[in-house]
């Protein structure tokens, strides 16, 4: 736009001067028109490039350009060679739909210059002129249509590419955020795993070493107080040694996260009977073990949780209850398996330990207090003012509750002063595959 129009105009001015000078014709009008169109282009296009996007101004410029070009062509047909400048301005400065009208106007001027020698006074000459004009207008308008379509497709491709770049940028940001979130999740999972493992080891240590050491201490103290009873002292000493061996074996298996020793070679009901039998022999308290329902295999986690619950409940009976008999009931129900450990000991008031008198009661065949006034403790359990030890901060009930609730089960503790104590654990059945 800043070179070709001025070059064409300069060339045509030279041609006009030579032609008119040799013919002795006046050059004033032609030179004035050439100067006018040159100043017009200079002012609207070259000196004010910021006006190119202002459609009303460009339409004014183009209308004046076409008018001067038409006058020049009518005076001197060789100014038809200036029409390429008109096409350049039409395609670069006019916006649809005005662009096609501008192209058609330039084509009319070009056709007029080409048909300058045609006599337009006759019908044949007029038709010839019209044909020449149409030959210019038709192809140039068709070219404008294809050019506009190509430009629109190019713009669409550019927009699509820009959208793809933006999508890629957002995807990179999302991937970076996901990577950061993944690292956080891995860190949290690692921390949760460490926490869970610590709780597991705490439960295992409590259920094995702590209970075993308690039993050993009890037997050694009993042996110490046996006095001159050599047989009793020997019996308590042997019981302490046996407990130490069993505790050591359980500790090793707990460290390696294996099945508890009673479950290595027996089913849960048989393992419970074995644990209860050894506990009964150790503490000289009769234990009745009853299994109801149809026995079926369960997951390892369920069996371990129920076995450990029974062990902890029996340990609490030995430490606090002062019972004369204990009942252990394993019930295979339709959708869950239940374990009840009940004793006829001194009992306690659950209300003093945070339990509520919610009237809940579970009795699946064990024995202890009556059906009236039995209350459920959901805090800890122990005893009250009657000399029974109150264990409010012990880990035993916490460990039992964590094990059972970790399997979506529930744990209830029932007691009343003088009415014994019952521990009930219920776990949903999850049949082990195979």
C-alpha beads as a LAMMPS data file, in Angstrom:
LAMMPS data file: protein, C-alpha beads

434 atoms
433 bonds

1 atom types
1 bond types

-500.0 500.0 xlo xhi
-500.0 500.0 ylo yhi
-500.0 500.0 zlo zhi

Masses

1 110.0

Atoms # bond

1 1 1 0.000 0.000 0.000
2 1 1 2.933 2.374 0.493
3 1 1 4.930 1.508 -2.659
4 1 1 2.924 0.052 -5.537
5 1 1 0.240 2.792 -5.827
6 1 1 2.834 5.589 -5.876
7 1 1 5.015 3.703 -8.348
8 1 1 2.119 3.109 -10.738
9 1 1 0.970 6.716 -10.432
10 1 1 4.466 8.052 -11.144
11 1 1 4.800 5.829 -14.189
12 1 1 1.410 6.948 -15.544
13 1 1 2.243 10.619 -14.914
14 1 1 5.357 10.190 -17.051
15 1 1 3.297 8.485 -19.777
16 1 1 0.706 11.280 -19.635
17 1 1 3.302 14.033 -19.851
18 1 1 5.023 12.414 -22.821
19 1 1 1.742 11.693 -24.611
20 1 1 0.113 15.064 -23.975
21 1 1 3.307 17.067 -24.529
22 1 1 3.937 15.492 -27.918
23 1 1 0.285 16.103 -28.879
24 1 1 0.370 19.678 -27.632
25 1 1 -2.540 19.053 -25.234
26 1 1 -2.901 20.785 -21.870
27 1 1 -1.553 18.827 -18.860
28 1 1 -3.051 20.968 -16.115
29 1 1 -6.171 18.926 -15.370
30 1 1 -4.360 15.596 -15.553
31 1 1 -1.540 16.751 -13.301
32 1 1 -4.014 18.267 -10.815
33 1 1 -5.970 14.992 -10.707
34 1 1 -2.764 12.983 -10.248
35 1 1 -1.624 15.336 -7.490
36 1 1 -5.068 15.083 -5.860
37 1 1 -5.090 11.294 -5.829
38 1 1 -1.494 11.195 -4.585
39 1 1 -2.320 13.558 -1.706
40 1 1 -5.491 11.612 -1.002
41 1 1 -3.520 8.348 -0.625
42 1 1 -0.789 10.043 1.370
43 1 1 -3.208 11.580 3.874
44 1 1 -5.596 8.680 4.464
45 1 1 -3.250 5.702 4.076
46 1 1 0.422 6.536 4.438
47 1 1 0.412 9.271 7.083
48 1 1 -2.393 7.808 9.228
49 1 1 -1.954 4.012 9.431
50 1 1 -4.101 4.019 12.572
51 1 1 -7.118 4.864 10.433
52 1 1 -6.920 1.574 8.506
53 1 1 -9.241 -0.181 10.935
54 1 1 -11.859 2.580 10.950
55 1 1 -14.397 1.447 8.371
56 1 1 -16.283 4.765 7.849
57 1 1 -13.066 6.679 7.131
58 1 1 -11.813 3.992 4.772
59 1 1 -15.120 4.012 2.895
60 1 1 -14.781 7.787 2.417
61 1 1 -11.197 7.342 1.217
62 1 1 -12.120 4.541 -1.182
63 1 1 -15.081 6.439 -2.656
64 1 1 -12.871 9.446 -3.381
65 1 1 -10.188 7.158 -4.819
66 1 1 -12.668 5.499 -7.208
67 1 1 -14.115 8.873 -8.280
68 1 1 -10.701 10.336 -9.205
69 1 1 -9.659 7.068 -10.893
70 1 1 -12.849 7.092 -12.988
71 1 1 -12.232 10.681 -14.130
72 1 1 -8.618 9.842 -15.014
73 1 1 -9.698 6.741 -16.987
74 1 1 -12.355 8.676 -18.866
75 1 1 -9.775 11.324 -19.790
76 1 1 -6.854 8.963 -20.493
77 1 1 -7.542 5.209 -20.835
78 1 1 -3.984 4.254 -19.903
79 1 1 -4.879 5.121 -16.290
80 1 1 -6.582 1.720 -16.319
81 1 1 -3.140 0.440 -15.319
82 1 1 -3.668 2.212 -11.994
83 1 1 -6.541 -0.118 -11.059
84 1 1 -4.231 -2.656 -9.303
85 1 1 -3.765 0.033 -6.654
86 1 1 -7.553 0.122 -6.267
87 1 1 -7.686 -3.634 -5.793
88 1 1 -4.930 -3.438 -3.168
89 1 1 -6.845 -0.818 -1.195
90 1 1 -10.131 -2.734 -1.545
91 1 1 -8.684 -5.984 -0.184
92 1 1 -6.603 -4.358 2.555
93 1 1 -8.752 -1.505 3.822
94 1 1 -12.384 -2.534 3.324
95 1 1 -14.236 -5.034 5.539
96 1 1 -17.000 -7.384 4.362
97 1 1 -19.534 -6.785 2.930
98 1 1 -18.117 -3.484 1.630
99 1 1 -15.039 -5.204 0.236
100 1 1 -16.915 -6.952 -2.559
101 1 1 -18.628 -3.698 -3.552
102 1 1 -15.240 -1.955 -3.645
103 1 1 -13.738 -4.738 -5.784
104 1 1 -16.699 -4.500 -8.189
105 1 1 -16.272 -0.706 -8.439
106 1 1 -12.567 -1.067 -9.301
107 1 1 -13.451 -3.763 -11.845
108 1 1 -15.966 -1.406 -13.502
109 1 1 -13.254 1.259 -13.801
110 1 1 -10.836 -1.325 -15.222
111 1 1 -13.469 -2.555 -17.718
112 1 1 -14.207 1.026 -18.748
113 1 1 -10.529 1.588 -19.473
114 1 1 -10.323 -1.650 -21.493
115 1 1 -13.446 -0.737 -23.514
116 1 1 -12.384 2.852 -24.120
117 1 1 -12.281 2.424 -27.895
118 1 1 -15.715 0.773 -28.077
119 1 1 -18.494 2.922 -29.536
120 1 1 -21.181 3.049 -26.877
121 1 1 -23.735 4.874 -29.000
122 1 1 -24.912 1.656 -30.629
123 1 1 -26.575 -1.335 -28.994
124 1 1 -23.775 -3.604 -30.108
125 1 1 -21.161 -1.288 -28.664
126 1 1 -23.097 -0.929 -25.387
127 1 1 -23.432 -4.720 -25.065
128 1 1 -19.735 -5.070 -25.796
129 1 1 -18.926 -2.567 -23.073
130 1 1 -21.173 -4.335 -20.616
131 1 1 -19.566 -7.695 -21.478
132 1 1 -16.078 -6.277 -20.940
133 1 1 -17.125 -4.853 -17.576
134 1 1 -18.732 -8.161 -16.520
135 1 1 -15.611 -10.055 -17.550
136 1 1 -13.724 -7.893 -15.047
137 1 1 -16.350 -7.812 -12.306
138 1 1 -17.244 -11.537 -12.270
139 1 1 -13.767 -13.053 -11.787
140 1 1 -12.657 -10.361 -9.329
141 1 1 -15.782 -10.751 -7.188
142 1 1 -15.365 -14.532 -7.279
143 1 1 -11.723 -14.104 -6.246
144 1 1 -12.832 -11.853 -3.385
145 1 1 -15.306 -14.530 -2.248
146 1 1 -12.649 -17.260 -2.278
147 1 1 -10.153 -14.959 -0.589
148 1 1 -12.631 -14.083 2.148
149 1 1 -13.486 -17.759 2.623
150 1 1 -9.798 -18.670 2.800
151 1 1 -9.231 -15.837 5.246
152 1 1 -12.111 -17.015 7.392
153 1 1 -10.748 -20.574 7.373
154 1 1 -7.307 -19.240 8.232
155 1 1 -8.769 -17.277 11.154
156 1 1 -10.625 -20.362 12.324
157 1 1 -7.429 -22.412 12.166
158 1 1 -5.603 -19.716 14.093
159 1 1 -8.335 -19.670 16.703
160 1 1 -8.239 -23.452 16.916
161 1 1 -4.457 -23.369 17.305
162 1 1 -4.723 -20.702 19.961
163 1 1 -7.392 -22.716 21.743
164 1 1 -5.161 -25.792 21.531
165 1 1 -2.237 -23.813 22.943
166 1 1 -4.426 -22.551 25.764
167 1 1 -5.716 -26.066 26.418
168 1 1 -2.150 -27.382 26.473
169 1 1 -1.140 -24.622 28.852
170 1 1 -4.050 -25.438 31.154
171 1 1 -3.269 -29.134 30.852
172 1 1 0.316 -28.488 31.892
173 1 1 -0.909 -26.477 34.863
174 1 1 -3.373 -29.239 35.749
175 1 1 -0.679 -31.897 35.455
176 1 1 1.604 -29.841 37.665
177 1 1 -1.202 -29.428 40.221
178 1 1 -2.009 -33.147 40.009
179 1 1 1.656 -33.990 40.535
180 1 1 1.736 -31.769 43.613
181 1 1 -1.516 -33.296 44.892
182 1 1 -0.151 -36.775 44.197
183 1 1 2.933 -35.999 46.247
184 1 1 0.733 -34.725 49.059
185 1 1 -1.484 -37.820 48.880
186 1 1 1.573 -40.086 48.916
187 1 1 2.923 -38.210 51.924
188 1 1 -0.447 -38.406 53.709
189 1 1 -0.802 -42.086 52.820
190 1 1 2.683 -42.726 54.149
191 1 1 1.872 -40.892 57.368
192 1 1 -1.448 -42.750 57.674
193 1 1 0.326 -46.053 57.054
194 1 1 2.897 -45.267 59.731
195 1 1 0.110 -44.272 62.126
196 1 1 -1.907 -47.417 61.407
197 1 1 1.161 -49.596 61.818
198 1 1 1.968 -47.949 65.124
199 1 1 -1.585 -48.601 66.324
200 1 1 -1.384 -52.190 65.102
201 1 1 1.883 -52.764 66.908
202 1 1 0.483 -51.098 70.040
203 1 1 -2.503 -53.444 69.964
204 1 1 -0.319 -56.455 69.292
205 1 1 2.073 -55.548 72.114
206 1 1 -0.838 -55.014 74.474
207 1 1 -2.522 -58.273 73.466
208 1 1 0.673 -60.327 73.674
209 1 1 3.521 -58.911 75.727
210 1 1 1.441 -56.833 78.154
211 1 1 -1.030 -59.607 78.927
212 1 1 1.714 -62.181 79.092
213 1 1 3.856 -60.085 81.437
214 1 1 0.810 -59.422 83.621
215 1 1 0.152 -63.139 83.884
216 1 1 3.823 -63.850 84.607
217 1 1 3.879 -61.240 87.361
218 1 1 0.683 -62.678 88.824
219 1 1 2.097 -66.215 88.849
220 1 1 5.459 -65.153 90.289
221 1 1 3.740 -63.219 93.073
222 1 1 1.537 -66.234 93.748
223 1 1 4.653 -68.391 93.906
224 1 1 6.266 -65.849 96.269
225 1 1 3.289 -66.026 98.606
226 1 1 3.079 -69.822 98.453
227 1 1 5.278 -70.027 101.543
228 1 1 6.217 -73.607 102.411
229 1 1 3.878 -75.058 99.776
230 1 1 6.544 -76.390 97.403
231 1 1 3.986 -77.948 95.039
232 1 1 2.028 -74.691 94.747
233 1 1 5.200 -72.694 94.255
234 1 1 6.370 -75.058 91.534
235 1 1 2.975 -74.950 89.837
236 1 1 2.976 -71.143 89.718
237 1 1 6.565 -71.058 88.510
238 1 1 5.855 -73.496 85.690
239 1 1 2.775 -71.453 84.736
240 1 1 4.929 -68.303 84.616
241 1 1 7.505 -70.049 82.405
242 1 1 4.791 -71.315 80.079
243 1 1 3.323 -67.812 79.833
244 1 1 6.751 -66.388 79.047
245 1 1 7.286 -68.917 76.228
246 1 1 3.831 -68.258 74.767
247 1 1 4.274 -64.491 75.009
248 1 1 7.644 -64.666 73.274
249 1 1 6.159 -66.760 70.464
250 1 1 3.212 -64.364 70.064
251 1 1 5.545 -61.354 70.062
252 1 1 7.588 -62.826 67.239
253 1 1 4.483 -63.560 65.191
254 1 1 3.062 -60.105 65.855
255 1 1 6.255 -58.467 64.624
256 1 1 5.990 -60.424 61.379
257 1 1 2.225 -59.716 61.110
258 1 1 1.365 -63.408 60.981
259 1 1 -1.731 -65.168 62.262
260 1 1 -1.896 -65.520 66.058
261 1 1 -0.546 -68.870 67.150
262 1 1 -3.959 -70.306 68.145
263 1 1 -5.192 -69.630 64.593
264 1 1 -2.184 -71.215 62.911
265 1 1 -3.531 -74.733 63.295
266 1 1 -7.180 -74.301 64.355
267 1 1 -10.433 -72.678 63.384
268 1 1 -11.685 -69.681 65.357
269 1 1 -14.031 -71.706 67.568
270 1 1 -11.251 -74.167 68.385
271 1 1 -8.781 -71.335 68.950
272 1 1 -11.211 -69.694 71.376
273 1 1 -11.664 -72.967 73.225
274 1 1 -7.893 -73.346 73.502
275 1 1 -7.379 -69.793 74.758
276 1 1 -10.233 -70.156 77.243
277 1 1 -8.916 -73.523 78.449
278 1 1 -5.413 -72.165 79.102
279 1 1 -6.861 -69.093 80.808
280 1 1 -9.103 -71.280 82.991
281 1 1 -6.226 -73.508 84.001
282 1 1 -4.069 -70.475 84.796
283 1 1 -6.622 -68.608 86.887
284 1 1 -8.566 -71.608 88.188
285 1 1 -11.879 -70.143 86.974
286 1 1 -14.203 -72.385 84.928
287 1 1 -14.957 -71.148 81.405
288 1 1 -17.767 -72.448 79.236
289 1 1 -17.230 -71.988 75.491
290 1 1 -20.281 -72.309 73.237
291 1 1 -20.493 -72.011 69.441
292 1 1 -23.896 -71.443 67.801
293 1 1 -24.861 -71.331 64.152
294 1 1 -23.101 -72.846 61.173
295 1 1 -19.353 -72.236 61.309
296 1 1 -17.795 -70.907 58.099
297 1 1 -14.427 -69.522 57.132
298 1 1 -13.857 -65.791 57.554
299 1 1 -11.162 -63.336 56.694
300 1 1 -7.991 -63.345 58.741
301 1 1 -8.664 -59.840 60.039
302 1 1 -12.065 -60.867 61.423
303 1 1 -10.715 -63.968 63.166
304 1 1 -7.772 -62.069 64.676
305 1 1 -10.007 -59.242 65.917
306 1 1 -12.461 -61.618 67.618
307 1 1 -9.696 -63.756 69.143
308 1 1 -7.887 -60.698 70.501
309 1 1 -11.177 -59.336 71.871
310 1 1 -11.783 -62.581 73.735
311 1 1 -8.228 -62.552 75.124
312 1 1 -8.552 -58.957 76.338
313 1 1 -11.997 -59.588 77.864
314 1 1 -10.678 -62.631 79.741
315 1 1 -7.671 -60.619 80.901
316 1 1 -10.017 -57.963 82.295
317 1 1 -12.050 -60.649 84.077
318 1 1 -8.901 -61.952 85.716
319 1 1 -7.773 -58.466 86.781
320 1 1 -11.022 -56.844 87.905
321 1 1 -14.086 -59.074 88.064
322 1 1 -13.526 -61.509 90.933
323 1 1 -15.717 -63.916 88.981
324 1 1 -16.429 -67.570 89.779
325 1 1 -17.365 -68.551 86.246
326 1 1 -17.149 -67.144 82.708
327 1 1 -19.076 -67.825 79.524
328 1 1 -17.724 -67.327 75.992
329 1 1 -20.224 -67.557 73.131
330 1 1 -19.327 -67.446 69.425
331 1 1 -22.446 -66.942 67.285
332 1 1 -22.507 -67.339 63.510
333 1 1 -25.491 -65.263 62.393
334 1 1 -26.859 -64.655 58.917
335 1 1 -24.974 -61.445 58.168
336 1 1 -22.505 -61.174 61.035
337 1 1 -20.523 -63.089 63.580
338 1 1 -20.789 -62.206 67.268
339 1 1 -18.586 -62.859 70.282
340 1 1 -19.885 -62.537 73.859
341 1 1 -17.756 -62.851 76.992
342 1 1 -19.763 -62.681 80.247
343 1 1 -18.832 -63.206 83.859
344 1 1 -20.664 -63.336 87.192
345 1 1 -18.210 -61.002 88.927
346 1 1 -18.758 -57.905 90.995
347 1 1 -19.598 -55.746 87.976
348 1 1 -19.605 -51.936 88.003
349 1 1 -21.716 -48.899 87.168
350 1 1 -21.105 -47.960 83.509
351 1 1 -22.703 -44.561 84.098
352 1 1 -19.696 -43.498 86.138
353 1 1 -17.420 -44.152 83.163
354 1 1 -19.367 -42.289 80.483
355 1 1 -21.734 -45.055 79.468
356 1 1 -25.373 -44.189 79.031
357 1 1 -28.398 -45.996 80.326
358 1 1 -29.667 -46.557 76.839
359 1 1 -31.313 -49.813 77.668
360 1 1 -29.214 -51.691 75.135
361 1 1 -28.547 -55.282 75.914
362 1 1 -26.872 -58.137 74.059
363 1 1 -27.206 -61.662 75.388
364 1 1 -26.425 -64.454 72.952
365 1 1 -26.157 -67.343 75.353
366 1 1 -23.624 -66.237 77.923
367 1 1 -24.661 -65.614 81.479
368 1 1 -24.257 -62.924 84.103
369 1 1 -26.660 -60.231 85.257
370 1 1 -30.381 -60.350 84.784
371 1 1 -32.427 -58.797 82.030
372 1 1 -33.437 -55.737 84.032
373 1 1 -31.353 -52.648 84.552
374 1 1 -28.427 -53.767 82.429
375 1 1 -26.602 -50.710 81.074
376 1 1 -24.159 -50.258 78.242
377 1 1 -20.767 -48.646 78.725
378 1 1 -19.071 -47.095 75.684
379 1 1 -16.157 -45.523 77.457
380 1 1 -13.923 -47.788 79.550
381 1 1 -14.916 -50.303 82.157
382 1 1 -13.865 -51.201 85.638
383 1 1 -15.687 -50.654 88.889
384 1 1 -16.803 -48.147 91.443
385 1 1 -16.725 -47.624 95.170
386 1 1 -17.021 -51.324 95.989
387 1 1 -13.295 -51.902 95.579
388 1 1 -13.354 -52.844 91.929
389 1 1 -10.496 -51.145 90.088
390 1 1 -11.560 -48.393 87.713
391 1 1 -9.541 -48.464 84.495
392 1 1 -10.359 -45.192 82.735
393 1 1 -7.173 -44.784 80.736
394 1 1 -6.231 -48.346 79.929
395 1 1 -5.507 -49.380 76.388
396 1 1 -7.454 -52.650 76.495
397 1 1 -10.948 -51.398 75.682
398 1 1 -9.528 -48.870 73.212
399 1 1 -7.674 -51.640 71.390
400 1 1 -10.769 -53.857 71.315
401 1 1 -12.922 -51.031 70.002
402 1 1 -10.379 -50.065 67.342
403 1 1 -10.121 -53.639 66.117
404 1 1 -13.871 -54.205 65.906
405 1 1 -14.843 -50.795 64.496
406 1 1 -11.981 -51.061 61.998
407 1 1 -13.975 -53.963 60.513
408 1 1 -17.219 -51.912 60.477
409 1 1 -18.362 -53.778 63.563
410 1 1 -19.574 -52.628 66.971
411 1 1 -18.442 -53.265 70.531
412 1 1 -20.689 -53.048 73.612
413 1 1 -19.857 -53.431 77.277
414 1 1 -22.685 -54.216 79.743
415 1 1 -22.503 -54.268 83.504
416 1 1 -24.167 -53.354 86.765
417 1 1 -22.876 -53.508 90.351
418 1 1 -23.159 -57.087 91.549
419 1 1 -24.551 -58.261 88.229
420 1 1 -21.425 -59.236 86.369
421 1 1 -20.046 -57.830 83.119
422 1 1 -20.578 -58.677 79.478
423 1 1 -18.534 -57.736 76.428
424 1 1 -20.172 -58.164 73.035
425 1 1 -18.463 -57.740 69.669
426 1 1 -20.323 -58.032 66.348
427 1 1 -18.574 -57.972 62.983
428 1 1 -20.195 -58.164 59.519
429 1 1 -19.528 -61.426 57.731
430 1 1 -17.010 -61.231 54.902
431 1 1 -16.543 -64.710 53.560
432 1 1 -12.972 -65.481 52.590
433 1 1 -12.628 -66.381 48.904
434 1 1 -11.734 -69.953 48.233

Bonds

1 1 1 2
2 1 2 3
3 1 3 4
4 1 4 5
5 1 5 6
6 1 6 7
7 1 7 8
8 1 8 9
9 1 9 10
10 1 10 11
11 1 11 12
12 1 12 13
13 1 13 14
14 1 14 15
15 1 15 16
16 1 16 17
17 1 17 18
18 1 18 19
19 1 19 20
20 1 20 21
21 1 21 22
22 1 22 23
23 1 23 24
24 1 24 25
25 1 25 26
26 1 26 27
27 1 27 28
28 1 28 29
29 1 29 30
30 1 30 31
31 1 31 32
32 1 32 33
33 1 33 34
34 1 34 35
35 1 35 36
36 1 36 37
37 1 37 38
38 1 38 39
39 1 39 40
40 1 40 41
41 1 41 42
42 1 42 43
43 1 43 44
44 1 44 45
45 1 45 46
46 1 46 47
47 1 47 48
48 1 48 49
49 1 49 50
50 1 50 51
51 1 51 52
52 1 52 53
53 1 53 54
54 1 54 55
55 1 55 56
56 1 56 57
57 1 57 58
58 1 58 59
59 1 59 60
60 1 60 61
61 1 61 62
62 1 62 63
63 1 63 64
64 1 64 65
65 1 65 66
66 1 66 67
67 1 67 68
68 1 68 69
69 1 69 70
70 1 70 71
71 1 71 72
72 1 72 73
73 1 73 74
74 1 74 75
75 1 75 76
76 1 76 77
77 1 77 78
78 1 78 79
79 1 79 80
80 1 80 81
81 1 81 82
82 1 82 83
83 1 83 84
84 1 84 85
85 1 85 86
86 1 86 87
87 1 87 88
88 1 88 89
89 1 89 90
90 1 90 91
91 1 91 92
92 1 92 93
93 1 93 94
94 1 94 95
95 1 95 96
96 1 96 97
97 1 97 98
98 1 98 99
99 1 99 100
100 1 100 101
101 1 101 102
102 1 102 103
103 1 103 104
104 1 104 105
105 1 105 106
106 1 106 107
107 1 107 108
108 1 108 109
109 1 109 110
110 1 110 111
111 1 111 112
112 1 112 113
113 1 113 114
114 1 114 115
115 1 115 116
116 1 116 117
117 1 117 118
118 1 118 119
119 1 119 120
120 1 120 121
121 1 121 122
122 1 122 123
123 1 123 124
124 1 124 125
125 1 125 126
126 1 126 127
127 1 127 128
128 1 128 129
129 1 129 130
130 1 130 131
131 1 131 132
132 1 132 133
133 1 133 134
134 1 134 135
135 1 135 136
136 1 136 137
137 1 137 138
138 1 138 139
139 1 139 140
140 1 140 141
141 1 141 142
142 1 142 143
143 1 143 144
144 1 144 145
145 1 145 146
146 1 146 147
147 1 147 148
148 1 148 149
149 1 149 150
150 1 150 151
151 1 151 152
152 1 152 153
153 1 153 154
154 1 154 155
155 1 155 156
156 1 156 157
157 1 157 158
158 1 158 159
159 1 159 160
160 1 160 161
161 1 161 162
162 1 162 163
163 1 163 164
164 1 164 165
165 1 165 166
166 1 166 167
167 1 167 168
168 1 168 169
169 1 169 170
170 1 170 171
171 1 171 172
172 1 172 173
173 1 173 174
174 1 174 175
175 1 175 176
176 1 176 177
177 1 177 178
178 1 178 179
179 1 179 180
180 1 180 181
181 1 181 182
182 1 182 183
183 1 183 184
184 1 184 185
185 1 185 186
186 1 186 187
187 1 187 188
188 1 188 189
189 1 189 190
190 1 190 191
191 1 191 192
192 1 192 193
193 1 193 194
194 1 194 195
195 1 195 196
196 1 196 197
197 1 197 198
198 1 198 199
199 1 199 200
200 1 200 201
201 1 201 202
202 1 202 203
203 1 203 204
204 1 204 205
205 1 205 206
206 1 206 207
207 1 207 208
208 1 208 209
209 1 209 210
210 1 210 211
211 1 211 212
212 1 212 213
213 1 213 214
214 1 214 215
215 1 215 216
216 1 216 217
217 1 217 218
218 1 218 219
219 1 219 220
220 1 220 221
221 1 221 222
222 1 222 223
223 1 223 224
224 1 224 225
225 1 225 226
226 1 226 227
227 1 227 228
228 1 228 229
229 1 229 230
230 1 230 231
231 1 231 232
232 1 232 233
233 1 233 234
234 1 234 235
235 1 235 236
236 1 236 237
237 1 237 238
238 1 238 239
239 1 239 240
240 1 240 241
241 1 241 242
242 1 242 243
243 1 243 244
244 1 244 245
245 1 245 246
246 1 246 247
247 1 247 248
248 1 248 249
249 1 249 250
250 1 250 251
251 1 251 252
252 1 252 253
253 1 253 254
254 1 254 255
255 1 255 256
256 1 256 257
257 1 257 258
258 1 258 259
259 1 259 260
260 1 260 261
261 1 261 262
262 1 262 263
263 1 263 264
264 1 264 265
265 1 265 266
266 1 266 267
267 1 267 268
268 1 268 269
269 1 269 270
270 1 270 271
271 1 271 272
272 1 272 273
273 1 273 274
274 1 274 275
275 1 275 276
276 1 276 277
277 1 277 278
278 1 278 279
279 1 279 280
280 1 280 281
281 1 281 282
282 1 282 283
283 1 283 284
284 1 284 285
285 1 285 286
286 1 286 287
287 1 287 288
288 1 288 289
289 1 289 290
290 1 290 291
291 1 291 292
292 1 292 293
293 1 293 294
294 1 294 295
295 1 295 296
296 1 296 297
297 1 297 298
298 1 298 299
299 1 299 300
300 1 300 301
301 1 301 302
302 1 302 303
303 1 303 304
304 1 304 305
305 1 305 306
306 1 306 307
307 1 307 308
308 1 308 309
309 1 309 310
310 1 310 311
311 1 311 312
312 1 312 313
313 1 313 314
314 1 314 315
315 1 315 316
316 1 316 317
317 1 317 318
318 1 318 319
319 1 319 320
320 1 320 321
321 1 321 322
322 1 322 323
323 1 323 324
324 1 324 325
325 1 325 326
326 1 326 327
327 1 327 328
328 1 328 329
329 1 329 330
330 1 330 331
331 1 331 332
332 1 332 333
333 1 333 334
334 1 334 335
335 1 335 336
336 1 336 337
337 1 337 338
338 1 338 339
339 1 339 340
340 1 340 341
341 1 341 342
342 1 342 343
343 1 343 344
344 1 344 345
345 1 345 346
346 1 346 347
347 1 347 348
348 1 348 349
349 1 349 350
350 1 350 351
351 1 351 352
352 1 352 353
353 1 353 354
354 1 354 355
355 1 355 356
356 1 356 357
357 1 357 358
358 1 358 359
359 1 359 360
360 1 360 361
361 1 361 362
362 1 362 363
363 1 363 364
364 1 364 365
365 1 365 366
366 1 366 367
367 1 367 368
368 1 368 369
369 1 369 370
370 1 370 371
371 1 371 372
372 1 372 373
373 1 373 374
374 1 374 375
375 1 375 376
376 1 376 377
377 1 377 378
378 1 378 379
379 1 379 380
380 1 380 381
381 1 381 382
382 1 382 383
383 1 383 384
384 1 384 385
385 1 385 386
386 1 386 387
387 1 387 388
388 1 388 389
389 1 389 390
390 1 390 391
391 1 391 392
392 1 392 393
393 1 393 394
394 1 394 395
395 1 395 396
396 1 396 397
397 1 397 398
398 1 398 399
399 1 399 400
400 1 400 401
401 1 401 402
402 1 402 403
403 1 403 404
404 1 404 405
405 1 405 406
406 1 406 407
407 1 407 408
408 1 408 409
409 1 409 410
410 1 410 411
411 1 411 412
412 1 412 413
413 1 413 414
414 1 414 415
415 1 415 416
416 1 416 417
417 1 417 418
418 1 418 419
419 1 419 420
420 1 420 421
421 1 421 422
422 1 422 423
423 1 423 424
424 1 424 425
425 1 425 426
426 1 426 427
427 1 427 428
428 1 428 429
429 1 429 430
430 1 430 431
431 1 431 432
432 1 432 433
433 1 433 434
